Amino acid sequence: AVGVILSTGLYQSSDIKLAVDIGTNGEIILGSAQQLLACSTAAGPAFEGARIKHGMRAAEGAIEKVIIEEDVKVAVIGSVLPVGISGSGLIDAVAEMLRLGIIDHTGRILSQAELPAELPESIRRRVVKDNNSREFILVWGEESGSSRPITINQEDIRELQLAKGAIAAGIKVLQKELAINKDQITEVYLAGAFGSCINPVSAMVIGLIPAMPLDRVKSVGNAAGAGAKLALLSRSARKQAAGIAREVRYIELSGRPDFQEAFLNAMYFPNLFR
């Protein structure tokens, strides 16, 4: 967290900014030169493809982007046949499913009979039964590298809701501590190897980060690593890092009733489209 603050210059900002470093844990920093708050949430492994039926790390063969128009279009790392889906691909897919009304704001995959009438047949036929649940076929078996369909099922969506809910709830608690609303945040930095791969629009659609004008959201790469390099290469930067560590106020989320309440609310998706 100190590395992120150092490399992004949050500690020097006159405006309130938000930095989110997303991985298995989510490090969240909010504030300005006047006051900086930080917290950490156990976001879970969904962002890294773990505990997702066809999830995988962002390696060759992983679906990294999804667009659903008249049919499903996917971008695959390495430009090979897909064999699974990465965290960024999962976020894209769920955001698109929300936009089209394939899932509702509670995260439930709708039945064929409940789908919007205007949805093309090429999309409707991708919603299928999976034992006692439903799933959405992203890639048909004959189009995948494993000859098996690549799908998103109900359990995958629940895992994503847990992960994004923890991050969103952490942000809410920090906003409450600073007594600000999302409109007072002038910029959002998405950090980390995974955070930098996320489509900001998809992140806002699923409620991972606050909805705001797109030009306020920036991907900053491995900001923690960049901060560590600064501290290694510059004595003044290292001194500044030590000062940051002393001055940032850490908010412990575990055991806070307001975090638990915010987490439960953040499990739902924003009801933006219906």
N, C-alpha and C positions, 0 to 999 in steps of 0.2 A: 504493500500500500504506500509506503514511503517512496519507493521507486517511481510509482505512478504519479504521485504528487510532484515529485522533483522534476520528472521529464516533461510533464504537461504544463508545468508552471502554475498549477492551481494555487499554490501558496502565495503567488504574486498578483492574482487576479482581483480586480476591483468589482467584478461581476460574480454572481453566484453561478457556479458550474457543478456538473455532476460527472463523476467518472465511475464506470462499472467495468471491473476486470472479471470476466466470466470464465469459469472452469468448473471443476467438481465443487469448488467453493467459489462464492461470489464476493469479491471485495468491493465495497461501495464507499465512495468519498463524495461528500457534498459540502459546498461552502465557497468561501472566498478568502482573501488575505485577512479579512477581519476575524473570521472564525471558520475552522474546518472540522467536520465531523466524519468519523469513519465507522463502518461496521462490517461484519463478515457473516455470510449466510451459507448454510450447507445446501447448495443448490441441487446436489444429486448428480448422477452420472448421465442423465438423458442428453445433455448438451454434447456429450462426447460419444454418443451412440450406444452407450451401455444400457441394458435392460429395455432395449427397444427391439422388437421382433426381428427386424432386418437392419438394425443399427450397426454402424461400424465407424471407425476413426476416419478422419479426412485423409484417406489414402487412395491410391489408384482404384478405380471402379466404384467409388462412393458418389452417390448423387449429392451434389452440393447446392443446386438451385432447382426450383420447381416453379413453373408457370402453368396455370390452367386457363385455357381459353375455349376454343371449340373442342380441344382435346388436351391431354397432358403433355407438356414439354419439360424435359429434364436436361440439366447440364451435368456431365460426369467428369470427375477428376481423371486426367490422363486420356480423355476422349476415347475411352474403351466402352465395351458393353457394361452396364451397371450390374453390381453384385450386392449392393446394400445402400443405405442412406446415412449421411452424416448429420450432425446436429443442425447445421445451417440449412440443409435440405429439408429436415423435419420441420423446422420453424416455417420455412417457405410454404411447404405443403399444407400445414395446418392453417396458416394465414389464408391461403387460397381457398381451402375448404370452408373456412368461416365466411369469407367474402361471398362465396357462391351459395351459402345456405346448406352445405352438405353436413355440417355440424352446427349445433346451436351454441349459445353463449355458456351453457353448462358443460360443453365438451362432448355431448352425446352425438354419435353418428346417427343421422336420421335414417329411417327405413325408406325403401323405394317409394312407398305411398306418400310419405311426408315430404319428399324432396320438392323444391320449387318447380312449378309447371314449366317454366321457361328454360330449365336446365337441358342442354342437348343430350340426346340419347347416348352419344359417345362418352359422356361423363356419367350419366345415370347408371349405365351397365357396369360401371366400375365399383359400385356399392354392392357388396355381396355379403352373404351370411358366413360367419366363421364360428362354428359350433353354436353356442347360445348367444353370440355377440355379432357385431358387424365389422367389416373392414373395407378399406378403400384401396383398390388396386392402382398403384402408381405406374408399374411397368408389368406388362404381360409376360408370361413365362418364355415365350418365343423371342422376346426382345431383351431378355436379361442374360448376363454372362453365366448364370448358374442354371439356366433353363427352368427356373422356378419364378413365380410371380413375386414382385417386390411390393409389399403392402404396408399400410398403416392401419393398425387395429385400435380398438377402444382402449386397451391397456396402454398402448404407446401414447395416446393423447393424454391419459391420466398421468403418466410419468412426466410428460412435458408440462402439464398444469402444476404439478408439485414443484418442478424446477423453476419455472418462471414465476410462480406464486411466491417463492422464497425471496427471489431477487426484488420483485415488485414491492413486497411487504417491507423489506429492508429500506428501500427508497422512501416509502411512505413514513416510516418511523423517523428517518433523518429529516424529512420535510417538517414533520410535526415538531421535532426538537428545535429546528431553526425558525419555526413559526412562519413558513412560507408555503405558497402553492406552486404548482408546476409551471405556471406562467412566468414566475420570477426566475426560473432556471434559464440562463441565456445560452448554454451550450451543454451538450452531452458527449462525453468521450467513451467510446466502446473500445476496451483494451483487451489484450490477451490474444493468443493465436486464434482462439475460437471467436472471441468478441469481434475481431476485425473482419471475420468472414460473414457475419450476419448482415442480411439485408435490413437496413434500418426501418423501412416501411413495414416489413413483416414483423419486426420486433415490436413496433407500436401497435400493429393490428392484434397481436396476441396478448398485449398488455405487459410485455416484459419491461419496457421503458415507457415513460410518460409520453402521450401523444403531443407532438409539437411540430412546428415547421421543419421540413426535412433538412434545410440548410443549417440547422442548429446541431445536427447530429454528425459526429466525425469519428471515423475509425482511426485509432492511433497505434495499432500494432502492439508489439510486446513492450508496452510502456514501462512495466516493472523492470525488465531487462535493460532497457535504455537508461533508466534511472540508476541502476546498479553500475553501468558502465561510466556514467557521469561521475559517480562517487569514487570510482576507482581511478579515474583519469585526472580528477581535479580536486585539490585539497579544499578549495572554497566550496565546491559542490558537496563534498563529504561533510564539511562543517554545517552547511545548510541542511543536509539530510538529518543530521543529529538534532538540529533545532526543530525541524518538522516533526520528528518522532516525539519530542518533548511537548510540542504545542498542540498537536492534533488531539481532539477529544474522542476517545473510543467509546462507542455505545454498545454495551453487551445486550444482545437481543434475547437470549434464552431466559425464560422466566418472566418476560414482560407481557402482561395481558394484552397491551395494545398491539404488540407484534403478532400474537396468536390471532387476534381479531382481524388484523390487516391481512394476514396470511390466508385465512379462510375466505375473505372477500376476494383476494387476488387470485384465488384458484379459478374463479370464473373468468371467461374471456369478455373483453369489452363488447357491449352490444351495439356495434357501430353500423351494422348493415340492415338489421331488421328489428 
